[in-house]
Amino acid sequence: MTMPKSDATRPKAFEGTIHLTNSKLAGHEIHSEHPPVVPIPQDPFIPKGPLQSLVNLFPAGQFVRYLCVGVFNTVFGYLSFVVTLTLLNSILPSRLLYLTVIVASVLPMPLNITVAYFGYKFFVFRTQGNYLGEWLKCFAVYGTGMIPGLVALSALTRFLQSAIHGHAAALHVYLGAVERHLGPRLLAWLQHIATGKAMAGYIAGAVVIAVSTIYSFVGHKKVTFRAKPSDWPRPLS
């Protein structure tokens, strides 16, 4: 049976190791409450730099909620635009359509922004209080994008109007071939499209609204519903 070695028979190197360890502990070189920092390996698939900043602008859950509310706001805003444009088209000449679409976009804007504000506040960003301040900031965000949007809306309407007019003859030929298979109302509606009187405005409005959705999300996140420094989470001490 082998007995454990006594201190006298313990190797000198082992004694030196124990002495060095005890000296470090006595000198407080190792602090259990402050363990050494070990670098964590980075995931190579996590974007870095400017790409990471862009990704941070669109948190998955928040952006999905924004898209859901945005679908409702887009449908609501587009329907108000269509109704207003239809009413204006009944009293204004079609040659002024590129201006009529601007008026039809501006008139329902206060109602559309107010409906959008409440949707974003309660379902997307979920902030507390500060109703008037956030509501005014919401108008400011939409206002900064309004002028470029209106210019694009007018220009795109004129482009589509000329394009539809350019293909109106071919469409009339097609309607002549299928008119016996269509009801009077459907035929009249298709002929209305062929003239390009208002359809160009409807298409241009849909395109501009879709593009402004991304811009408005970033603006609301950074300006309208931006968290105050006092609301930021505190680091653990």
VENDAZI-V988150 format. One record per residue. N is the residue number from 1. RES is the residue in one letter. SS is DSSP state (H for helix, E for strand, C for the rest). OMEGA is omega in whole degrees, -180 to 180 (* if undefined). NEAR is the number of other ideal C-beta (glycine too) atoms within 12 Angstrom. Layout:
BEGIN
[[N/RES/SS/OMEGA/NEAR] [N/RES/SS/OMEGA/NEAR]]
END
This chain:
BEGIN
[[1/M/C/-176/3] [2/T/C/179/4] [3/M/C/177/6] [4/P/C/-179/8] [5/K/C/177/11] [6/S/C/179/7] [7/D/C/-178/11] [8/A/C/-178/8] [9/T/C/-179/11] [10/R/C/-178/15] [11/P/C/180/12] [12/K/H/-180/12] [13/A/H/179/10] [14/F/H/178/14] [15/E/H/179/16] [16/G/H/179/13] [17/T/H/179/14] [18/I/H/-179/16] [19/H/H/180/15] [20/L/H/179/16] [21/T/H/179/15] [22/N/H/179/14] [23/S/H/179/14] [24/K/H/179/14] [25/L/H/180/14] [26/A/H/-180/11] [27/G/C/177/11] [28/H/C/178/11] [29/E/C/178/14] [30/I/C/-178/16] [31/H/C/-178/11] [32/S/C/-179/9] [33/E/C/177/7] [34/H/C/-179/9] [35/P/C/180/8] [36/P/C/-179/10] [37/V/C/179/6] [38/V/C/-179/6] [39/P/C/179/6] [40/I/C/179/7] [41/P/C/-179/7] [42/Q/C/176/10] [43/D/C/-178/9] [44/P/C/-178/7] [45/F/C/177/9] [46/I/C/-179/13] [47/P/C/-179/15] [48/K/C/175/14] [49/G/C/-178/10] [50/P/H/180/10] [51/L/H/178/13] [52/Q/H/178/15] [53/S/H/178/13] [54/L/H/179/13] [55/V/H/-179/16] [56/N/H/179/19] [57/L/C/-174/21] [58/F/C/175/21] [59/P/C/-171/15] [60/A/H/-176/12] [61/G/H/-178/14] [62/Q/H/-178/24] [63/F/H/176/23] [64/V/H/177/16] [65/R/H/179/25] [66/Y/H/180/34] [67/L/H/179/24] [68/C/H/177/19] [69/V/H/-180/31] [70/G/H/177/31] [71/V/H/178/20] [72/F/H/-179/23] [73/N/H/180/35] [74/T/H/179/30] [75/V/H/180/22] [76/F/H/-179/24] [77/G/H/-179/38] [78/Y/H/178/31] [79/L/H/178/23] [80/S/H/176/29] [81/F/H/-179/37] [82/V/H/-180/26] [83/V/H/-179/21] [84/T/H/180/31] [85/L/H/179/40] [86/T/H/179/23] [87/L/H/-180/18] [88/L/H/179/27] [89/N/H/180/28] [90/S/C/-178/15] [91/I/C/-179/14] [92/L/C/-180/23] [93/P/C/-178/14] [94/S/H/180/26] [95/R/H/178/14] [96/L/H/-176/23] [97/L/H/-179/36] [98/Y/H/174/32] [99/L/H/-180/24] [100/T/H/-180/36] [101/V/H/178/44] [102/I/H/179/33] [103/V/H/-180/25] [104/A/H/178/40] [105/S/H/-176/39] [106/V/H/-174/27] [107/L/H/-179/20] [108/P/C/-174/26] [109/M/H/179/28] [110/P/H/178/19] [111/L/H/-179/20] [112/N/H/-179/34] [113/I/H/180/33] [114/T/H/177/24] [115/V/H/179/27] [116/A/H/-178/43] [117/Y/H/-178/35] [118/F/H/177/23] [119/G/H/-180/31] [120/Y/H/-176/38] [121/K/H/-172/28] [122/F/H/-173/18] [123/F/H/-175/24] [124/V/H/-175/31] [125/F/H/171/34] [126/R/C/178/19] [127/T/C/-178/26] [128/Q/C/175/13] [129/G/C/177/13] [130/N/C/-175/20] [131/Y/H/-176/18] [132/L/H/-179/11] [133/G/H/180/19] [134/E/H/180/31] [135/W/H/178/26] [136/L/H/177/18] [137/K/H/178/29] [138/C/H/176/37] [139/F/H/-179/26] [140/A/H/179/21] [141/V/H/179/29] [142/Y/H/-179/38] [143/G/H/-180/23] [144/T/H/178/21] [145/G/H/-174/31] [146/M/H/-176/26] [147/I/H/176/16] [148/P/H/179/17] [149/G/H/180/32] [150/L/H/178/27] [151/V/H/179/19] [152/A/H/-180/28] [153/L/H/-179/39] [154/S/H/-179/30] [155/A/H/-180/21] [156/L/H/178/30] [157/T/H/179/38] [158/R/H/180/26] [159/F/H/-179/21] [160/L/H/180/32] [161/Q/H/179/32] [162/S/H/180/17] [163/A/H/179/19] [164/I/H/178/30] [165/H/H/-180/24] [166/G/H/180/15] [167/H/C/-177/20] [168/A/H/-179/24] [169/A/H/179/15] [170/A/H/179/15] [171/L/H/178/24] [172/H/H/176/22] [173/V/H/180/13] [174/Y/H/180/19] [175/L/H/177/24] [176/G/H/-180/17] [177/A/H/-176/13] [178/V/H/-173/16] [179/E/H/180/19] [180/R/H/179/10] [181/H/H/-177/12] [182/L/C/174/17] [183/G/C/-177/12] [184/P/H/-179/11] [185/R/H/179/10] [186/L/H/179/15] [187/L/H/179/21] [188/A/H/179/15] [189/W/H/178/17] [190/L/H/176/23] [191/Q/H/177/23] [192/H/H/176/24] [193/I/H/-177/25] [194/A/H/179/27] [195/T/H/-180/24] [196/G/C/-176/32] [197/K/C/-177/29] [198/A/C/-175/36] [199/M/H/179/33] [200/A/H/178/38] [201/G/H/179/41] [202/Y/H/-179/35] [203/I/H/-179/28] [204/A/H/179/39] [205/G/H/179/40] [206/A/H/-179/28] [207/V/H/-178/24] [208/V/H/179/35] [209/I/H/-180/37] [210/A/H/-179/24] [211/V/H/-177/20] [212/S/H/-180/37] [213/T/H/-180/32] [214/I/H/-180/21] [215/Y/H/-176/25] [216/S/H/179/42] [217/F/H/180/33] [218/V/H/179/25] [219/G/H/179/29] [220/H/H/-179/41] [221/K/H/-175/27] [222/K/H/-174/20] [223/V/H/-171/26] [224/T/H/-174/33] [225/F/C/180/36] [226/R/C/-178/20] [227/A/C/177/18] [228/K/C/178/13] [229/P/H/180/8] [230/S/H/180/7] [231/D/H/-179/15] [232/W/C/178/9] [233/P/C/-180/8] [234/R/C/178/8] [235/P/C/179/5] [236/L/C/-180/4] [237/S/C/*/3]]
END
